[in-house]
Amino acid sequence: MFLLAIETSCDETSAAVLDGEARVLSNIVLSQDEVHAPYGGVVPELASRQHLKAIDPVVRESLTAAGVPLGSIDVFAVTQGPGLIGSLLVGVSFAKGLAYVHGKPLIGVDHVQAHIEGAFLEHPATPLPALALIVSGGHTSLFLLKQRLSFERLGRTRDDAAGEALDKIAKFLDLGYPGGPVIQRLAESGDPEAFEFALPRMTDRSLDFSFSGLKTAALRHIRENGITRDHTRLADFLASFEAAVVRALIENLGRAAEQAEPRSLILCGGVARNTRLRARFEETARASGLLWAIPSGKLCTDNAAMVGALALAKIRAGVLVPPALELDAYPRNPAGA
């Protein structure tokens, strides 16, 4: 069996081909960073227009790289949401057209759940129950998986996502886009304890996240200390801010692990490429005596291989597949992301 998966939830156009054993035969990802860089963030209208231009050649390239002709595809998969509705509609409409013309089933998947399932592509033996921390520019969530395809949300961001907070500070300082990788590079030579940041905590003692307070504190430090992109203490400031974001993530992860008592921890999402976060995550897992799984960088960013992985898991579980033309996109997950 061959499966063609499509991902267009934000600003990456991606297509992947997987076989029935979940082996990734191709995983093509086309980034729009250069398009959105002048604006310091993703512009939804531009993102959807770029998807329209790129989706056909990206799908063709994925088939060519896999050595699988379109006529040999047995099932299609596509991200339904959450994400930018214009971007999602490009992928969903394209996938619906392919499935309808070729008379094949189409499986819609959740973007956040796909990030989690994507971790099992490289770490299939990760024991359950597993506690997953998803960190990206649009999502910061904690999920408990007591079994595969069982996604119990324990916490989510109430305002800015972690990656979004990093991007906004980078934009304010005119450091470039995407902000997370730029901040990581510049912070490497800085002192993470040079600037003090109080961690945000929920008054209701929930496992939800909030990064707007950290962002506000960062802006205050910038104004009070005259921080600019050329300031002598820029590296110290960025290292301190990055460390505060990581501490907020890891603190909630630790609290969730104490409550849920998982056998393993999973870290995924675009911000999971951050070296400081990966190191603290591994330290937390070791200290708790837990196994852990972190996808490689290419599977942390938005990609179609993770979409295909979730679709295959649904097929194995016998999840009912509705007619292709009934599939629709949703910008926000009703259960929250």
C-alpha positions in Angstrom: 0.0 0.0 0.0 1.2 3.5 -0.8 -0.1 6.7 0.9 0.3 10.3 -0.3 0.0 12.9 2.5 -0.3 16.7 2.1 0.4 19.4 4.7 -0.5 23.1 4.2 -1.6 24.2 7.7 0.6 27.4 7.9 3.5 28.4 5.7 5.2 25.1 4.6 3.9 23.3 1.6 4.7 19.6 2.1 3.9 16.3 0.5 5.1 12.8 1.5 4.8 9.2 0.3 4.7 6.4 2.8 4.3 2.7 2.4 2.0 0.4 4.4 4.8 -0.2 7.0 5.1 3.6 7.7 8.4 3.8 5.9 8.9 7.4 4.6 9.7 7.1 0.9 9.8 10.9 0.4 9.1 14.0 2.4 9.3 17.2 0.5 9.0 20.5 2.4 9.0 23.9 0.7 9.4 26.8 3.2 8.0 30.3 2.7 10.5 32.0 5.0 11.8 34.3 2.3 8.3 35.4 1.5 7.3 36.3 5.0 10.7 37.6 6.3 10.1 41.2 5.3 7.0 41.3 7.5 8.6 39.5 10.5 5.8 36.9 10.6 3.4 34.9 8.5 1.0 36.9 6.4 -2.0 34.6 5.9 -3.0 35.9 2.4 0.5 35.5 1.1 0.8 32.0 2.6 -2.3 30.7 0.9 -1.2 32.2 -2.4 2.2 30.6 -2.2 0.5 27.2 -1.4 -1.5 27.6 -4.6 1.6 28.1 -6.6 3.6 25.3 -4.9 1.3 22.5 -4.1 1.2 20.8 -7.5 5.0 20.8 -8.1 5.7 19.7 -4.5 3.3 16.8 -4.8 4.9 15.8 -8.1 8.3 16.0 -6.6 7.3 13.8 -3.7 6.0 11.1 -6.1 9.1 11.3 -8.2 11.4 11.1 -5.2 9.5 8.1 -3.9 9.5 6.4 -7.3 5.7 5.9 -7.0 3.4 7.0 -9.8 0.2 8.8 -8.8 -1.9 5.9 -10.2 -0.3 3.6 -7.6 -1.4 5.6 -4.6 -4.0 3.7 -2.6 -5.0 6.3 -0.1 -4.6 10.1 0.4 -4.2 12.0 3.6 -4.3 15.7 4.4 -4.2 18.1 7.3 -7.7 19.4 8.2 -6.6 21.8 11.0 -6.0 23.6 13.1 -4.1 26.3 11.2 -4.6 29.2 8.8 -7.9 28.6 7.1 -6.8 29.8 3.7 -3.7 27.6 3.7 -5.7 24.6 5.0 -8.3 25.0 2.2 -5.6 24.8 -0.5 -4.3 21.5 0.8 -7.8 20.0 1.6 -9.2 21.1 -1.8 -6.2 19.6 -3.7 -6.4 16.4 -1.8 -10.1 16.1 -2.3 -9.7 16.5 -6.0 -7.0 13.8 -6.2 -9.1 11.4 -4.1 -12.2 12.0 -6.1 -10.6 11.7 -9.5 -8.8 8.5 -8.6 -11.6 7.0 -6.6 -9.4 6.5 -3.5 -10.2 7.2 0.2 -9.1 10.5 1.8 -8.2 10.7 5.5 -8.2 14.0 7.3 -5.9 14.4 10.3 -5.4 16.9 13.1 -2.2 18.9 12.8 -1.3 18.9 16.5 -2.0 15.1 16.8 0.2 14.5 13.7 3.1 16.2 15.4 2.8 13.7 18.2 2.3 10.7 16.0 5.3 11.8 13.9 7.6 11.1 16.8 6.7 7.4 16.5 8.2 7.3 12.9 11.7 7.4 14.4 10.9 6.1 17.8 8.3 3.3 17.3 9.1 1.6 20.6 8.3 4.6 22.8 6.3 3.1 25.7 2.8 4.2 26.7 1.4 6.0 28.4 3.4 8.9 27.0 3.3 12.6 27.9 3.8 14.8 24.8 4.8 18.4 24.8 4.1 20.2 21.5 5.9 23.5 21.0 5.6 25.6 17.9 4.9 29.0 16.6 1.1 28.4 16.8 0.7 25.7 19.4 2.0 25.0 22.9 0.2 22.0 24.4 0.5 19.0 26.7 -1.2 15.7 25.7 -1.3 12.3 27.5 -1.4 9.2 25.3 -2.6 6.2 27.3 -2.7 4.4 24.0 -2.1 5.3 20.3 -4.7 7.6 18.9 -5.9 8.5 22.4 -5.1 12.2 22.8 -6.0 13.6 26.2 -5.2 17.3 26.4 -3.8 18.3 29.8 -2.7 21.9 29.1 -2.6 24.5 26.3 -1.5 28.0 25.8 -4.0 30.7 26.9 -2.4 33.4 24.7 0.8 33.4 22.8 2.5 30.1 21.9 6.1 29.7 22.9 7.4 30.0 19.3 5.2 33.0 18.7 6.7 34.8 21.7 10.2 34.2 20.4 9.2 35.4 16.9 7.6 38.6 18.3 10.7 39.6 20.3 12.9 38.9 17.3 10.6 41.0 15.2 10.6 43.9 17.7 14.5 43.9 17.6 14.6 43.5 13.8 16.7 40.3 14.1 15.1 38.5 11.2 12.5 35.8 10.6 11.9 33.1 11.8 12.8 34.5 15.1 13.4 31.3 17.1 16.4 30.0 15.2 17.9 33.6 15.1 17.5 34.0 18.8 19.1 30.6 19.4 22.1 31.4 17.3 22.7 34.9 18.9 22.0 33.6 22.4 24.7 30.9 22.3 27.4 33.3 23.6 25.1 35.0 26.1 24.6 34.6 29.9 21.1 33.0 30.5 21.1 34.5 34.0 22.0 38.1 33.1 18.4 39.3 33.0 15.7 38.2 35.5 12.4 36.8 34.3 9.6 35.7 36.6 7.9 32.6 35.3 4.1 32.9 34.6 1.9 30.6 36.6 -1.8 29.9 36.4 -3.7 31.1 39.4 -6.0 28.0 39.0 -3.0 25.7 39.2 -3.8 24.2 35.8 -1.2 22.9 33.4 -2.0 25.7 30.8 0.7 27.9 29.4 0.9 31.7 29.1 3.8 33.5 27.4 2.3 37.0 27.0 3.7 38.0 30.4 7.2 36.9 29.5 6.9 38.8 26.3 5.8 41.9 28.2 8.7 41.5 30.6 11.1 41.2 27.7 9.8 44.4 26.1 10.3 46.2 29.5 13.9 45.0 29.7 14.4 46.2 26.1 13.1 49.6 26.8 14.8 50.0 30.3 18.2 48.9 29.1 18.1 50.3 25.6 18.5 46.9 24.0 18.9 47.0 20.2 20.3 44.6 17.6 23.7 46.2 18.0 23.7 46.4 21.8 26.7 44.9 23.7 24.3 42.9 26.0 22.0 41.6 23.2 23.4 38.0 23.5 22.8 38.1 27.3 19.3 39.4 26.9 18.4 36.8 24.3 19.9 34.0 26.3 18.0 35.0 29.4 14.7 35.3 27.5 15.2 32.0 25.7 16.0 30.3 29.0 12.9 31.7 30.6 10.7 30.4 27.8 12.4 27.0 28.2 12.0 27.0 32.0 8.3 27.7 31.6 7.9 24.8 29.3 9.9 22.3 31.3 8.3 23.4 34.6 4.8 22.6 33.3 6.1 19.3 31.8 7.5 18.3 35.1 4.2 19.1 37.0 2.3 17.1 34.3 4.6 14.1 34.6 4.1 14.1 38.4 0.3 14.0 37.9 0.0 11.7 34.9 2.9 9.3 35.8 3.8 8.4 32.2 6.3 5.8 31.1 7.9 8.2 28.5 8.1 11.8 27.4 7.7 13.1 23.8 8.9 16.5 22.6 7.7 17.7 19.2 6.8 20.8 17.1 9.0 23.3 15.4 10.5 24.8 18.6 11.6 21.2 19.5 14.6 21.9 17.3 15.9 24.4 19.9 19.0 23.0 21.5 18.4 24.5 24.9 14.9 23.1 25.1 16.1 19.7 23.9 18.9 19.6 26.5 16.5 20.5 29.4 13.9 18.1 28.1 16.4 15.2 28.2 17.6 16.3 31.6 14.1 16.2 32.9 13.4 12.8 31.4 16.6 11.3 32.9 15.9 12.8 36.3 12.4 11.3 36.3 13.7 7.9 35.2 11.6 8.1 32.0 12.4 7.2 28.4 12.0 10.0 25.9 11.5 10.6 22.2 12.4 13.7 20.2 12.1 13.7 16.4 15.0 14.8 14.2 14.9 18.3 13.0 13.3 17.5 9.6 10.3 15.9 11.4 9.9 18.7 14.0 8.9 21.3 11.5 5.5 21.1 9.7 5.8 18.2 7.3 3.6 15.7 5.4 5.4 12.6 6.7 3.8 13.1 10.2 0.4 13.6 8.5 0.9 10.3 6.7 1.9 8.6 9.9 -1.3 9.6 11.7 -3.4 8.5 8.7 -1.8 5.1 8.7 -2.3 4.7 12.4 -6.0 5.5 11.8 -6.2 2.9 9.0 -4.7 0.3 11.3 -7.2 1.2 14.0 -10.1 0.8 11.6 -11.2 4.4 12.0 -14.2 5.1 9.7 -13.3 7.2 6.7 -16.0 9.5 5.4 -16.5 10.2 1.7 -13.7 12.4 0.4 -16.0 15.2 -0.7 -17.4 15.5 2.9 -14.0 16.5 4.3 -13.6 20.1 5.4 -10.9 22.3 7.0 -11.2 23.8 10.5 -9.0 26.7 11.7 -9.2 25.9 15.3 -9.5 22.5 17.1 -12.8 22.4 19.1 -10.8 20.7 21.9 -8.1 23.4 21.8 -4.5 23.2 20.7 
